[in-house]
Amino acid sequence: MTYRDGTSERHAVVVGGGLAGVTAALRLADAGLRVTLLENRPRLGGLAFSFRRGELTVDNGQHVYLRCCTAYRWFLDRVDGARLAPLQPRLDVPVLDVAHPGGPRLGRLRRTALPVPLHLAGSLARYPHLSLAERAAVGRAAFALKGLDPADPALDGIDFATWLRRHGQSPRAVEALWDLVGVATLNATAPNASMALAAMVFRTGLLSDPGAADIGWSRVPLGELHDTLARKALDTAGVRTELRTRVSEVGRADDGRWNVTAGTGRLAADAVVLAVPQREAHALLPEGALDDPDRLLGIGTAPILNLHVVYDRRVLRRPFFAALGSPVQWVFDRTDASGLTAGVPGGDGGRRAGQYLALSQSAAEDEIDTPVSVLRERYLPELERLLPATRGARVRDFFVTRERTATFAPVPGVGRLRPGARTNAPGLCLAGSWTATGWPATMEGAVRSGLSAAGAALAALGRRHEHPLEEAA
């Protein structure tokens, strides 16, 4: 059969060039389809991107992944970027409490090679930020978590804090352990997090496999992974990528195919993947595509604030740490990734020296619109409390990046609002971390959604396909 655009190939259009859209486009192209990827921005990568600021290449925010993030690891392999975002050999998280009565105290959350749950038992037994009774209560709660089914709809109806109280967790245990992990992975504190999503995070990350929570992060700017290498992979796969191209309408043609109106032109397609945020998807959905499309508008968003500080010398000798007793949450050393030369002034052959730290502040509703000057006055003294070496250092730069809609809000009840990849319209599929992946809004969830959407589109076209994660298994 020859289509009206003069080709005999099946054609798929992917709308959106974030991780979900790039993933869907790669999978569809790998299956033999002709693929066009349309992205409104001048780059790929969605909300995990980089930009230039003077001599620095800056990530809009710190992004990490875990060993259990098998879909994102597949993505890194697919774009030939795994070597640039390695994992820790073993989970090791320094946690610094600056509010301890006896002065700042450092603890570690780290694992051994023992089977679950013994892999964390030694670390928990020595964790100085909880009392002996609190540590014992944490162990009992972890055992209860392991027996939960995150897919149980009843869990989605309650908040994580309620469940923790029922299982004997003190406010200190919530602060020093459960929220320490949960805020960073869910982008919500325990009272505002669906128990279903919290159960998924802790069961998968900490209670499934000894190495599941080992942390990985990009040693290069995110744009190198999610834009440069992704674009190269798309080009190699034969995907036509159109940047700065806004899609205004998606509708059925008289011959049963799809028409995608983008810019001043129109594309005919056999399958369409909408890999855009939920409100954009709602605006593009044709009538009848979902039984209740307005439920997409009920999926709220949550912000993330990132503070960037450049010092004239090295002030931190760890790659990252988490903080307690301070508004600071997580601090990462981004010196090498940004292109800044680490060292001391005058000791690097004339090149500028210093250290660049990124503070990642999740669940930042109270501060997302705070002026930079106020944030500077608030957080630089906090860094002096946490890192004594900053007290003699000069701040060369302080700036802020704000993602007001960084993730979907993982509130209780959000699970019933998240749609699957398939719609009522054959060949029209949805992708995005806000869809029903079972995961919170992470890079892993985004890639999983792209894989699901590609699979649904191929099934609608009668194409045989295998899920890459099942292939790996």
C-alpha positions as CSV (number, residue, x, y, z in Angstrom):
1,M,0.0,0.0,0.0
2,T,1.3,3.5,-0.9
3,Y,0.3,6.3,1.4
4,R,-0.7,9.8,0.2
5,D,2.7,11.2,1.3
6,G,4.3,8.9,-1.4
7,T,5.8,6.3,1.0
8,S,5.0,2.7,1.7
9,E,6.4,2.8,5.2
10,R,4.3,3.2,8.4
11,H,4.9,6.6,9.8
12,A,4.8,7.6,13.4
13,V,4.9,11.1,14.8
14,V,6.1,11.7,18.3
15,V,5.2,15.0,19.9
16,G,7.7,16.1,22.6
17,G,11.4,15.6,22.8
18,G,11.9,14.9,26.5
19,L,13.1,11.5,27.7
20,A,9.7,10.0,27.1
21,G,9.5,11.3,23.5
22,V,13.1,10.4,22.6
23,T,12.6,6.9,24.0
24,A,9.4,6.3,22.1
25,A,10.9,7.6,18.9
26,L,14.0,5.3,19.2
27,R,11.8,2.3,19.9
28,L,9.5,3.0,17.0
29,A,12.4,3.5,14.6
30,D,14.1,0.4,15.9
31,A,10.9,-1.5,15.0
32,G,11.1,-0.3,11.4
33,L,8.8,2.7,11.3
34,R,9.6,6.0,9.7
35,V,9.5,8.4,12.7
36,T,9.2,12.2,13.0
37,L,9.9,13.8,16.4
38,L,8.5,17.3,17.0
39,E,9.8,19.4,19.8
40,N,8.8,23.0,20.6
41,R,12.1,23.8,22.4
42,P,15.4,24.5,20.6
43,R,16.8,21.3,22.2
44,L,16.0,17.8,23.4
45,G,15.9,16.6,27.0
46,G,12.7,18.1,28.4
47,L,13.2,19.3,32.0
48,A,16.6,17.6,32.4
49,F,18.8,19.9,30.3
50,S,21.9,22.2,30.4
51,F,22.7,25.8,29.5
52,R,25.7,28.1,29.4
53,R,26.4,30.7,32.0
54,G,29.7,32.4,31.3
55,E,32.4,29.8,31.6
56,L,30.1,27.2,33.1
57,T,27.8,24.6,31.5
58,V,25.0,24.4,34.1
59,D,22.4,21.7,34.6
60,N,19.0,23.2,35.3
61,G,18.9,20.9,38.4
62,Q,20.7,17.9,39.9
63,H,19.3,14.6,38.6
64,V,20.3,11.2,39.9
65,Y,19.2,7.7,39.2
66,L,19.5,4.3,41.0
67,R,20.7,0.9,40.0
68,C,17.0,-0.2,40.1
69,C,16.2,2.3,37.3
70,T,16.5,-0.3,34.6
71,A,14.7,1.7,32.0
72,Y,16.9,4.8,32.4
73,R,19.9,2.6,32.3
74,W,18.6,1.1,29.0
75,F,18.3,4.7,27.7
76,L,21.9,5.5,28.7
77,D,23.1,2.4,26.9
78,R,20.9,3.1,23.8
79,V,22.4,6.6,23.4
80,D,25.9,5.4,24.3
81,G,26.1,7.4,27.5
82,A,26.4,4.9,30.3
83,R,30.1,5.5,30.7
84,L,29.3,9.2,31.4
85,A,26.8,8.5,34.2
86,P,28.3,5.7,36.3
87,L,26.8,4.2,39.4
88,Q,28.4,4.0,42.9
89,P,30.0,0.6,43.5
90,R,27.8,0.5,46.6
91,L,25.2,2.9,48.2
92,D,27.0,5.4,50.4
93,V,25.2,8.6,51.4
94,P,26.8,11.0,53.9
95,V,24.2,12.7,56.1
96,L,25.3,15.7,58.1
97,D,23.2,17.0,61.0
98,V,24.2,20.5,62.1
99,A,21.5,20.8,64.7
100,H,22.8,18.1,67.0
101,P,23.3,19.5,70.6
102,G,26.8,18.2,70.7
103,G,27.8,19.9,67.4
104,P,27.6,18.8,63.8
105,R,27.5,15.0,63.4
106,L,28.1,13.0,60.3
107,G,26.3,9.7,59.7
108,R,26.2,7.4,56.7
109,L,23.6,5.4,55.0
110,R,25.4,2.6,53.1
111,R,24.9,-1.0,52.2
112,T,26.9,-4.2,52.3
113,A,26.7,-7.2,49.9
114,L,24.5,-9.1,52.3
115,P,21.0,-10.1,51.2
116,V,18.0,-7.9,51.8
117,P,17.3,-6.6,54.4
118,L,20.6,-7.4,56.1
119,H,22.4,-5.2,53.5
120,L,21.3,-2.1,55.4
121,A,21.1,-3.5,58.9
122,G,24.7,-2.6,59.9
123,S,24.3,1.0,58.6
124,L,21.0,1.4,60.4
125,A,22.4,0.1,63.6
126,R,25.1,2.7,63.6
127,Y,23.1,5.6,62.2
128,P,23.7,8.3,64.7
129,H,20.8,10.5,63.8
130,L,18.2,8.2,65.4
131,S,17.9,6.7,68.9
132,L,18.2,3.0,69.4
133,A,14.4,2.8,69.8
134,E,13.8,4.8,66.6
135,R,16.2,2.5,64.7
136,A,14.3,-0.6,65.9
137,A,11.0,1.0,64.9
138,V,12.4,1.8,61.5
139,G,13.3,-1.9,61.0
140,R,9.7,-2.9,61.9
141,A,8.2,-0.4,59.5
142,A,10.6,-1.6,56.7
143,F,9.4,-5.1,57.3
144,A,5.8,-4.0,57.0
145,L,6.6,-2.0,53.8
146,K,8.1,-5.1,52.2
147,G,4.7,-6.9,52.5
148,L,2.7,-4.1,50.8
149,D,1.5,-4.1,47.2
150,P,2.1,-0.6,45.7
151,A,-0.6,-1.4,43.1
152,D,-3.3,-1.7,45.8
153,P,-5.7,1.2,45.1
154,A,-6.3,1.5,48.9
155,L,-2.7,2.7,49.4
156,D,-3.2,5.5,46.9
157,G,-6.0,6.9,49.0
158,I,-3.8,7.5,52.1
159,D,-0.8,9.7,52.7
160,F,2.7,8.4,53.7
161,A,2.8,10.3,57.0
162,T,-0.4,8.6,58.2
163,W,1.0,5.2,57.5
164,L,4.3,6.1,59.2
165,R,2.5,7.2,62.3
166,R,0.5,4.0,62.4
167,H,3.8,2.1,62.3
168,G,5.4,3.9,65.2
169,Q,7.7,6.3,63.3
170,S,8.6,9.4,65.3
171,P,8.9,12.9,63.8
172,R,12.6,12.6,64.0
173,A,12.6,9.3,62.1
174,V,10.5,10.9,59.4
175,E,12.9,13.8,59.1
176,A,16.2,11.9,59.4
177,L,15.3,8.9,57.2
178,W,11.9,8.6,55.5
179,D,11.7,12.2,54.2
180,L,15.4,12.3,53.6
181,V,14.8,9.7,50.9
182,G,11.2,10.4,50.1
183,V,11.4,14.2,49.4
184,A,14.2,13.6,46.9
185,T,12.5,10.8,45.1
186,L,8.8,11.8,45.3
187,N,9.2,15.6,45.4
188,A,6.8,15.7,48.4
189,T,7.0,15.5,52.1
190,A,5.3,12.5,53.8
191,P,2.0,14.2,54.5
192,N,1.7,15.1,50.8
193,A,2.7,11.8,49.3
194,S,0.6,9.0,48.1
195,M,1.3,5.9,50.2
196,A,1.2,3.8,47.0
197,L,4.1,5.8,45.4
198,A,6.0,5.9,48.7
199,A,5.7,2.1,49.0
200,M,6.9,1.7,45.5
201,V,10.0,3.9,46.1
202,F,11.1,2.2,49.3
203,R,10.2,-1.4,48.3
204,T,12.0,-1.1,45.0
205,G,14.9,1.1,46.0
206,L,15.7,-0.3,49.5
207,L,14.0,-3.7,49.8
208,S,14.2,-5.5,46.5
209,D,17.9,-6.1,45.8
210,P,21.0,-5.2,47.8
211,G,22.3,-2.9,45.1
212,A,19.0,-1.4,44.0
213,A,19.6,2.0,45.7
214,D,23.2,2.5,44.5
215,I,23.3,6.1,43.1
216,G,24.3,7.2,39.7
217,W,24.6,10.7,38.3
218,S,26.0,12.3,35.2
219,R,29.7,13.3,35.3
220,V,29.0,15.5,32.2
221,P,26.4,18.1,31.6
222,L,22.9,16.6,31.2
223,G,22.7,18.2,27.8
224,E,25.5,16.0,26.5
225,L,23.4,12.9,27.4
226,H,19.8,14.0,26.8
227,D,20.4,16.3,23.8
228,T,23.7,15.7,22.0
229,L,23.9,11.9,22.4
230,A,20.2,11.5,22.1
231,R,20.1,13.5,18.9
232,K,23.0,11.4,17.5
233,A,21.1,8.2,18.4
234,L,18.0,9.5,16.7
235,D,19.8,10.5,13.6
236,T,21.5,7.1,13.4
237,A,18.1,5.4,13.8
238,G,16.7,7.5,10.9
239,V,14.4,9.6,13.0
240,R,13.6,13.1,11.6
241,T,13.9,15.6,14.4
242,E,12.2,19.0,14.1
243,L,13.1,21.5,16.9
244,R,11.3,24.8,17.5
245,T,8.2,23.2,16.1
246,R,4.9,23.6,18.0
247,V,2.0,21.1,17.4
248,S,-1.3,22.8,17.5
249,E,-3.7,20.0,16.5
250,V,-4.0,16.2,16.3
251,G,-7.0,14.8,14.5
252,R,-8.3,11.9,12.4
253,A,-8.1,12.1,8.6
254,D,-10.8,10.8,6.3
255,D,-8.7,7.7,5.5
256,G,-8.4,6.7,9.2
257,R,-4.8,7.9,9.6
258,W,-3.8,10.8,11.8
259,N,-3.1,14.5,10.8
260,V,-0.7,16.4,13.0
261,T,-0.7,20.1,12.4
262,A,2.7,21.6,13.3
263,G,3.8,25.1,12.5
264,T,2.4,25.9,9.1
265,G,2.4,22.3,7.9
266,R,0.6,19.1,8.4
267,L,2.0,15.6,8.8
268,A,0.1,12.4,8.0
269,A,0.8,9.5,10.4
270,D,-0.3,6.0,11.2
271,A,0.5,6.4,14.9
272,V,1.0,9.4,17.2
273,V,2.6,9.5,20.6
274,L,1.8,12.6,22.7
275,A,4.9,12.9,25.0
276,V,4.1,16.3,26.5
277,P,3.0,17.5,29.9
278,Q,-0.6,16.6,31.0
279,R,-2.1,20.0,30.2
280,E,-0.6,20.1,26.8
281,A,-1.8,16.5,26.2
282,H,-5.3,17.5,27.3
283,A,-5.4,20.4,24.8
284,L,-4.3,18.1,21.9
285,L,-6.5,15.1,22.6
286,P,-9.2,14.6,20.0
287,E,-12.7,14.1,21.3
288,G,-13.4,10.6,22.6
289,A,-9.7,9.7,23.0
290,L,-10.2,9.4,26.8
291,D,-13.4,8.6,28.7
292,D,-12.7,11.5,31.1
293,P,-10.0,13.7,29.6
294,D,-10.5,16.4,32.3
295,R,-8.9,14.1,34.9
296,L,-5.6,15.0,33.3
297,L,-6.2,18.6,34.6
298,G,-6.5,17.1,38.1
299,I,-2.9,16.0,38.0
300,G,-1.2,18.8,39.8
301,T,2.5,19.8,39.6
302,A,5.2,20.3,42.2
303,P,8.3,22.6,42.0
304,I,12.0,22.1,42.5
305,L,14.4,24.9,43.4
306,N,18.1,24.7,42.6
307,L,20.7,27.0,44.1
308,H,24.0,27.3,42.4
309,V,27.1,28.6,44.3
310,V,30.6,29.0,42.8
311,Y,33.4,29.5,45.4
312,D,37.0,30.6,44.7
313,R,38.4,27.5,46.3
314,R,37.5,23.9,47.2
315,V,35.1,23.7,50.1
316,L,33.7,20.2,49.8
317,R,35.7,17.0,49.3
318,R,32.8,14.6,48.8
319,P,30.8,14.3,45.6
320,F,27.6,15.0,47.5
321,F,25.9,14.9,50.9
322,A,22.5,15.3,52.5
323,A,21.8,17.7,55.4
324,L,19.6,17.6,58.5
325,G,18.8,20.5,60.9
326,S,19.1,22.9,58.0
327,P,16.8,24.1,55.1
328,V,19.5,22.7,52.8
329,Q,18.5,19.3,51.5
330,W,21.2,17.9,49.2
331,V,24.5,19.4,48.0
332,F,26.4,18.2,44.9
333,D,29.8,19.0,43.6
334,R,29.3,20.0,39.9
335,T,32.8,21.4,39.4
336,D,34.2,19.0,36.9
337,A,30.8,18.5,35.0
338,S,30.4,22.3,34.6
339,G,33.9,22.8,33.1
340,L,35.2,24.7,36.1
341,T,38.7,23.8,37.2
342,A,38.9,22.6,40.8
343,G,41.8,23.7,42.9
344,V,43.1,26.8,44.6
345,P,43.8,30.2,43.0
346,G,47.1,30.3,41.3
347,G,47.7,26.6,41.5
348,D,46.4,25.5,38.1
349,G,48.7,27.1,35.6
350,G,46.7,30.3,35.3
351,R,43.3,28.8,34.7
352,R,40.5,29.9,36.9
353,A,40.1,27.7,40.0
354,G,37.3,27.1,42.4
355,Q,34.4,24.8,43.2
356,Y,30.8,24.8,42.0
357,L,28.1,23.4,44.3
358,A,24.5,22.8,43.4
359,L,21.8,22.6,46.1
360,S,18.8,20.6,45.1
361,Q,15.7,21.7,47.0
362,S,12.6,19.5,46.3
363,A,9.0,20.1,47.5
364,A,9.9,23.8,47.3
365,E,6.4,25.3,47.2
366,D,7.3,27.8,49.9
367,E,10.4,29.2,48.2
368,I,9.9,28.7,44.5
369,D,9.2,32.4,44.0
370,T,11.5,33.8,46.6
371,P,13.9,36.5,45.2
372,V,17.5,35.5,44.6
373,S,18.7,38.1,47.1
374,V,16.6,36.6,49.9
375,L,17.7,33.0,49.0
376,R,21.4,34.2,49.0
377,E,21.0,35.7,52.5
378,R,19.3,32.5,53.7
379,Y,21.4,29.8,52.2
380,L,25.0,31.1,52.2
381,P,25.1,31.2,56.1
382,E,23.6,27.6,56.0
383,L,26.5,26.5,53.8
384,E,28.9,28.0,56.3
385,R,27.3,26.0,59.1
386,L,27.5,22.8,57.0
387,L,30.9,23.4,55.4
388,P,33.4,25.3,57.6
389,A,35.7,25.7,54.7
390,T,33.3,28.2,53.0
391,R,33.8,30.7,55.8
392,G,37.1,31.9,54.3
393,A,36.0,31.5,50.7
394,R,34.8,34.1,48.3
395,V,31.5,33.6,46.5
396,R,32.2,34.2,42.8
397,D,28.7,33.5,41.7
398,F,25.3,32.7,43.2
399,F,22.3,32.0,40.9
400,V,19.0,30.2,41.0
401,T,17.1,27.9,38.6
402,R,13.4,27.3,39.2
403,E,11.3,24.5,37.7
404,R,7.8,25.4,38.8
405,T,6.2,22.4,37.2
406,A,9.2,20.0,37.7
407,T,7.1,16.9,38.5
408,F,3.5,15.9,38.8
409,A,2.3,16.2,42.4
410,P,2.4,12.7,44.0
411,V,-0.6,13.5,46.3
412,P,-3.0,10.8,47.6
413,G,-5.4,9.9,44.9
414,V,-3.2,10.8,42.0
415,G,-3.0,7.2,40.9
416,R,-6.6,7.1,39.7
417,L,-6.0,10.2,37.6
418,R,-3.0,8.9,35.7
419,P,-3.9,7.4,32.3
420,G,-2.2,4.4,30.6
421,A,-0.4,4.7,27.3
422,R,-3.3,3.5,25.2
423,T,-6.3,5.8,24.4
424,N,-9.7,5.0,22.9
425,A,-8.3,6.2,19.6
426,P,-6.3,3.4,17.9
427,G,-2.8,4.5,17.2
428,L,-2.9,7.5,19.5
429,C,-0.8,7.0,22.7
430,L,0.3,8.9,25.7
431,A,3.8,9.2,27.2
432,G,5.3,11.2,30.1
433,S,6.2,10.5,33.7
434,W,2.7,11.6,34.7
435,T,1.1,8.6,33.0
436,A,0.5,5.3,34.8
437,T,4.0,4.0,35.0
438,G,3.7,3.0,38.7
439,W,6.7,5.2,39.4
440,P,6.9,8.8,40.7
441,A,8.0,11.6,38.3
442,T,11.6,10.5,37.7
443,M,13.8,10.0,34.6
444,E,13.0,6.3,35.1
445,G,9.3,7.0,34.9
446,A,9.7,9.1,31.8
447,V,11.7,6.4,29.9
448,R,9.2,3.7,31.1
449,S,6.3,5.7,29.7
450,G,8.1,6.1,26.4
451,L,8.7,2.4,26.1
452,S,5.0,1.7,27.0
453,A,3.7,4.2,24.4
454,A,5.9,2.8,21.7
455,G,4.7,-0.7,22.5
456,A,1.1,0.4,22.4
457,A,1.6,2.1,19.1
458,L,3.3,-0.9,17.6
459,A,0.5,-3.2,18.8
460,A,-2.1,-0.9,17.2
461,L,-0.3,-1.2,13.9
462,G,-0.1,-5.0,14.3
463,R,3.7,-5.0,14.6
464,R,5.4,-7.6,16.7
465,H,7.6,-6.2,19.4
466,E,9.3,-7.1,22.6
467,H,9.8,-4.9,25.6
468,P,13.5,-4.1,26.0
469,L,13.5,-4.6,29.7
470,E,11.9,-8.0,29.3
471,E,14.6,-8.8,26.7
472,A,17.2,-7.9,29.2
473,A,15.7,-10.1,31.8
